[in-house]
């Protein structure tokens, strides 16, 4: 929503300020300048990135506009799932944990947290490291290093699209100059025309420079920054999982291990200890083994 409001405000200020100075709004409408700039920019974007990154940029833009980031209930759900897994790893329901992580899509425990189950990468991340804990022959510092490396890899993949858009943003002012130069070339071919006609041609050419600069700093760059911020926030569940499981491997009780994970959440979104106690611990669903009993 902020993206849409900001875009409307920016375009409105541009057009409104220009009209307030006595400018004619129709002069700003130079579709062929827009075609040149947009076509070159998209061509540059395609040349520098694989198709998967291009599609991910579209997906990332939709996520940013929808503010698709973890919310408080998502954090509580993740902490609740981790608590259930750690609790069962310490008790007689250990076999149910193995069944759950071997096939999370069919696990009643994971089905209880659809937002996590729908995130295939996060689900696999949780299952992989819980499986390593079950195997039991790896030291916690080794697992922590492996987790950090995987998180770095996932983050690098997630920010690839916004980084590519930022690169295009940096090129847009120069692309606008290219469009302006083409317009000046056209104007030079009409030197025999009246000053009024020549002025219109030169004005149209200058719209190319205006468009390139405005698109760079007021449209594409903010979009890339918003996408990057959204993707960075989407990494938080991985960090929570890492801190929680490492604390558990180092001997912390499940309740204490959850506190390690909770502390990694930013203060504005962090649930309180009481919230974790009442919603993530007390209301954790029973294991399949307990249900069967």
C-alpha positions as CSV (number, residue, x, y, z in Angstrom):
1,X,0.0,0.0,0.0
2,X,2.8,2.4,0.8
3,X,4.3,1.8,-2.6
4,X,1.0,2.8,-4.3
5,X,0.5,5.8,-2.1
6,X,4.1,7.0,-2.6
7,X,3.9,6.5,-6.4
8,X,0.6,8.5,-6.6
9,X,2.1,11.2,-4.4
10,X,5.3,11.4,-6.5
11,X,3.5,11.6,-9.8
12,X,0.9,14.0,-8.4
13,X,3.5,16.3,-7.1
14,X,5.4,16.2,-10.4
15,X,2.3,16.9,-12.5
16,X,0.7,19.3,-10.0
17,X,3.9,21.4,-9.6
18,X,4.4,21.6,-13.3
19,X,0.8,22.7,-14.0
20,X,1.0,25.2,-11.1
21,X,3.9,26.9,-13.0
22,X,1.7,27.3,-16.0
23,X,2.9,24.2,-17.9
24,X,0.6,22.2,-20.1
25,X,0.2,18.6,-18.9
26,X,-0.1,17.1,-22.5
27,X,3.5,18.2,-23.2
28,X,4.7,15.6,-20.6
29,X,3.0,12.8,-22.6
30,X,5.7,11.6,-24.9
31,X,4.9,7.9,-25.4
32,X,7.8,7.2,-27.8
33,X,10.3,8.5,-25.3
34,X,8.7,6.1,-22.7
35,X,9.0,3.3,-25.2
36,X,12.7,3.9,-25.8
37,X,13.5,4.2,-22.1
38,X,11.3,1.3,-21.0
39,X,12.4,-1.0,-23.8
40,X,16.1,-0.4,-23.2
41,X,15.8,-0.7,-19.4
42,X,13.9,-4.0,-19.7
43,X,16.4,-5.2,-22.4
44,X,19.3,-4.4,-20.0
45,X,17.5,-6.3,-17.2
46,X,17.0,-9.3,-19.4
47,X,20.6,-9.3,-20.7
48,X,22.0,-9.2,-17.2
49,X,19.8,-11.8,-15.5
50,X,18.5,-15.4,-16.1
51,X,14.8,-16.0,-16.6
52,X,14.4,-17.3,-13.1
53,X,15.6,-13.9,-11.7
54,X,13.2,-12.0,-14.0
55,X,10.3,-14.1,-12.8
56,X,11.4,-13.8,-9.2
57,X,11.5,-10.0,-9.5
58,X,7.8,-10.0,-10.5
59,X,7.1,-12.3,-7.6
60,X,9.1,-10.1,-5.3
61,X,7.2,-7.0,-6.4
62,X,3.9,-8.7,-5.7
63,X,5.2,-9.7,-2.2
64,X,6.4,-6.2,-1.5
65,X,3.1,-4.6,-2.5
66,X,1.1,-7.1,-0.4
67,X,3.6,-6.7,2.5
68,X,4.1,-10.5,2.6
69,X,6.4,-10.6,5.6
70,X,6.1,-12.7,8.8
71,X,3.7,-11.3,11.3
72,X,3.4,-11.9,15.1
73,X,1.1,-14.9,14.6
74,X,3.6,-16.4,12.2
75,X,6.4,-16.0,14.8
76,X,4.3,-17.6,17.5
77,X,3.4,-20.5,15.1
78,X,7.0,-21.1,14.4
79,X,8.0,-21.1,18.0
80,X,5.1,-23.4,18.8
81,X,6.2,-25.9,16.1
82,X,9.8,-25.8,17.3
83,X,8.7,-26.3,20.9
84,X,6.7,-29.3,19.9
85,X,9.6,-30.8,18.0
86,X,12.1,-30.2,20.9
87,X,9.6,-31.4,23.5
88,X,9.1,-34.7,21.6
89,X,12.9,-35.1,21.0
90,X,13.3,-35.2,24.8
91,X,10.4,-37.6,25.5
92,X,8.9,-40.9,24.4
93,X,7.4,-39.4,21.2
94,X,10.8,-39.2,19.5
95,X,9.7,-41.6,16.8
96,X,6.8,-39.3,15.9
97,X,9.3,-36.6,15.2
98,X,11.2,-38.8,12.8
99,X,7.9,-39.5,10.9
100,X,7.0,-35.8,10.9
101,X,10.3,-34.6,9.4
102,X,10.5,-37.5,6.9
103,X,7.1,-36.5,5.4
104,X,6.1,-33.0,6.7
105,X,3.3,-32.7,4.1
106,X,1.5,-35.6,5.7
107,X,2.4,-34.8,9.3
108,X,-0.5,-33.7,11.5
109,X,1.9,-31.5,13.4
110,X,3.1,-29.5,10.4
111,X,-0.4,-29.4,9.0
112,X,-1.3,-27.5,12.2
113,X,0.9,-24.6,10.9
114,X,0.0,-24.1,7.3
115,X,1.9,-20.9,6.9
116,X,5.1,-22.8,7.7
117,X,4.2,-25.8,5.6
118,X,3.4,-23.6,2.6
119,X,7.0,-22.2,2.8
120,X,8.8,-25.1,1.3
121,X,12.3,-23.8,1.9
122,X,11.6,-23.0,5.6
123,X,10.0,-26.4,6.1
124,X,12.9,-28.2,4.6
125,X,15.3,-26.1,6.7
126,X,13.6,-27.1,9.9
127,X,13.4,-30.8,8.9
128,X,17.0,-31.1,7.8
129,X,18.4,-29.8,11.1
130,X,16.0,-31.6,13.3
131,X,17.1,-34.8,11.4
132,X,20.8,-33.9,12.2
133,X,19.9,-33.6,15.9
134,X,18.2,-37.0,15.8
135,X,21.3,-38.5,14.3
136,X,23.2,-37.1,17.2
137,X,26.8,-37.4,16.1
138,X,27.3,-33.7,15.1
139,X,28.6,-31.0,17.4
140,X,26.5,-27.9,17.9
141,X,29.2,-25.5,16.6
142,X,29.5,-27.5,13.4
143,X,25.7,-27.4,12.9
144,X,25.7,-23.7,13.6
145,X,28.3,-23.0,11.0
146,X,26.3,-25.1,8.5
147,X,23.1,-23.2,9.3
148,X,24.8,-19.9,8.9
149,X,26.2,-20.9,5.5
150,X,22.8,-22.1,4.3
151,X,21.1,-18.9,5.6
152,X,23.7,-16.9,3.7
153,X,22.9,-18.9,0.6
154,X,19.1,-18.4,0.9
155,X,19.5,-14.7,1.6
156,X,21.8,-14.3,-1.4
157,X,19.2,-15.9,-3.6
158,X,16.3,-13.9,-2.2
159,X,18.0,-10.5,-2.7
160,X,19.2,-11.3,-6.2
161,X,16.1,-9.8,-7.9
162,X,16.0,-6.5,-5.9
163,X,19.8,-6.1,-6.5
164,X,19.2,-6.6,-10.2
165,X,16.5,-4.0,-10.2
166,X,18.8,-1.6,-8.3
167,X,21.3,-2.0,-11.1
168,X,18.7,-1.1,-13.7
169,X,17.8,1.9,-11.5
170,X,21.4,3.2,-11.6
171,X,21.3,2.9,-15.4
172,X,18.0,4.7,-16.0
173,X,19.4,8.3,-15.9
174,X,21.9,7.4,-18.7
175,X,19.1,5.6,-20.6
176,X,17.0,8.8,-20.3
177,X,19.9,10.8,-21.8
178,X,20.0,8.3,-24.7
179,X,16.3,8.9,-25.4
180,X,16.9,12.7,-25.1
181,X,19.8,12.5,-27.6
182,X,17.6,10.7,-30.1
183,X,15.0,13.5,-29.7
184,X,17.7,16.2,-30.2
185,X,18.8,14.3,-33.4
186,X,15.2,14.5,-34.6
187,X,15.0,18.2,-33.7
188,X,18.2,18.9,-35.7
189,X,16.6,17.5,-38.8
190,X,13.8,20.1,-38.4
191,X,16.0,23.2,-38.2
192,X,14.2,24.8,-41.1
193,X,10.9,24.6,-39.2
194,X,9.5,27.5,-37.2
195,X,10.7,28.2,-33.6
196,X,7.4,26.9,-32.3
197,X,7.8,23.5,-33.9
198,X,11.5,23.3,-33.1
199,X,10.7,24.2,-29.4
200,X,8.2,21.4,-29.2
201,X,10.7,18.9,-30.6
202,X,13.4,19.9,-28.1
203,X,11.0,19.9,-25.2
204,X,9.9,16.4,-26.1
205,X,13.5,15.3,-26.2
206,X,14.1,16.7,-22.7
207,X,11.2,14.7,-21.4
208,X,13.5,11.7,-22.0
209,X,16.0,13.0,-19.5
210,X,13.2,13.8,-17.0
211,X,11.7,10.4,-17.4
212,X,15.0,8.5,-16.9
213,X,15.9,10.5,-13.7
214,X,12.4,10.3,-12.3
215,X,12.0,6.6,-13.0
216,X,15.3,5.9,-11.4
217,X,15.1,7.7,-8.2
218,X,11.3,7.9,-7.6
219,X,10.1,4.6,-9.0
220,X,12.5,1.8,-9.6
221,X,15.0,2.5,-6.8
222,X,12.3,2.7,-4.1
223,X,10.7,-0.5,-5.5
224,X,14.0,-2.3,-5.3
225,X,14.6,-1.1,-1.8
226,X,11.1,-2.2,-0.7
227,X,11.6,-5.6,-2.3
228,X,14.9,-6.0,-0.5
229,X,13.5,-5.0,2.8
230,X,10.6,-7.5,2.4
231,X,13.0,-10.3,1.5
232,X,15.2,-9.6,4.4
233,X,12.3,-9.8,6.8
234,X,11.4,-13.1,5.2
235,X,14.8,-14.4,6.5
236,X,13.8,-13.9,10.1
237,X,12.2,-17.3,10.6
238,X,15.4,-19.0,9.5
239,X,17.4,-17.1,12.1
240,X,14.8,-17.9,14.8
241,X,15.1,-21.6,13.9
242,X,18.8,-21.5,14.0
243,X,19.1,-19.8,17.4
244,X,16.4,-22.1,18.9
245,X,17.8,-25.4,17.7
246,X,21.4,-24.5,18.6
247,X,20.4,-23.5,22.1
248,X,18.6,-26.9,22.4
249,X,21.6,-28.8,21.1
250,X,23.7,-27.0,23.7
251,X,21.5,-28.5,26.5
252,X,18.8,-25.8,27.0
253,X,15.3,-26.9,27.9
254,X,12.8,-26.3,25.1
255,X,11.3,-23.3,27.0
256,X,14.7,-21.7,27.3
257,X,15.7,-22.5,23.8
258,X,12.5,-20.7,22.6
259,X,13.7,-17.6,24.4
260,X,16.9,-17.7,22.4
261,X,14.8,-17.6,19.2
262,X,12.4,-15.0,20.5
263,X,15.2,-12.6,21.2
264,X,16.2,-12.5,17.6
265,X,12.8,-10.9,16.6
266,X,12.8,-7.1,16.3
267,X,11.3,-5.4,19.3
268,X,8.3,-4.0,17.4
269,X,7.2,-7.4,16.4
270,X,8.5,-9.6,19.2
271,X,5.9,-11.4,21.2
272,X,6.2,-11.2,25.0
273,X,7.3,-14.1,27.2
274,X,3.7,-14.4,28.4
275,X,2.5,-14.6,24.8
276,X,5.0,-17.4,24.0
277,X,3.9,-19.2,27.2
278,X,0.2,-19.0,26.5
279,X,0.1,-19.3,22.7
280,X,3.3,-21.1,21.7
281,X,3.8,-23.5,24.6
282,X,0.5,-24.1,26.4
283,X,-1.4,-24.4,23.1
284,X,1.1,-26.5,21.2
285,X,-0.7,-29.4,19.5
286,X,-0.2,-32.9,20.9
287,X,2.1,-35.3,19.0
288,X,0.8,-38.1,16.9
289,X,2.0,-40.6,19.5
290,X,0.0,-38.9,22.2
291,X,-3.0,-38.7,20.0
292,X,-2.7,-42.4,19.3
293,X,-2.4,-43.1,23.0
